[in-house]
């Protein structure tokens, strides 16, 4: 088996890894679109229980382990794609979270104004979360590593020989397609997210900022579903709270990055 994997041409490796990552998802989304196109104008909401998160987390960890085993045989790993946690790249991840969120809000507001019937609400979602706090934290920690290892790391890294826009747009398209179950909201949130993440990764080849931003995005969405009530102004207060917390977190991480740099400069200084 190892010898066979080692001898795979790059194209075969690419399709094998992508199939393992999202093959079942692609088949599921294709069937959903074929069966539901034109027949379900108001599809039923998707309920997410705690048990579902456990199974998803276990599945993603096992699958990631298999793919990393293939990568070890082929000579690459997550470090190859830039998964190196640091205070500096954590700051970038926090800023990236806000940049993507504000961009999605801006696009959603424009589409809601131009096409009110098609985009009735920029915050509309088909997901009904039944998750308690520990399970929200669990999936927000595991899923971003799993997804960004493919979309931000492996996908762009493998297609880099075709140029920036080919790699970034191909990754964005497949990322958005795999989130088709979210409905029209995927076009407003996932599409710009994929483009911005892809461009950031292409520029710096660092996976950690994407993981941080994705984790914050999941926490923001899932905590909002659980704790934000329909009361007037509650969503705005929730978003302002996140802005303050995120700004404070970015400052703390920036301070730690500065201190780490000072410590390294001091250690490298001649006695």
Secondary structure, DSSP 8 states (H G I E B T S, - for coil): -HHHHHT--HHHHHHHHHHHHHHHHHHHHHHHHHHHTTT-TT---EEE-HHHHHHHHHHHHHHHHHHHHHHHHHT--GGGGT----HHHHHHHHHHHHHHHHHHHHHHHHHHHH-TTT-S-TT--SEEE---HHHHHHHHHHHHHHHHIIIIIIIHHHHGGG-HHHHHHHHHHHHHHHTGGGTTHHHHHHHHHHHHHHHHHHHH--SHHHHHHHHHHHHHHHHHHHH--SSTTHHHHHHHHHHHHHHHHHHHHHHHHHHHHHHHHHHHS--
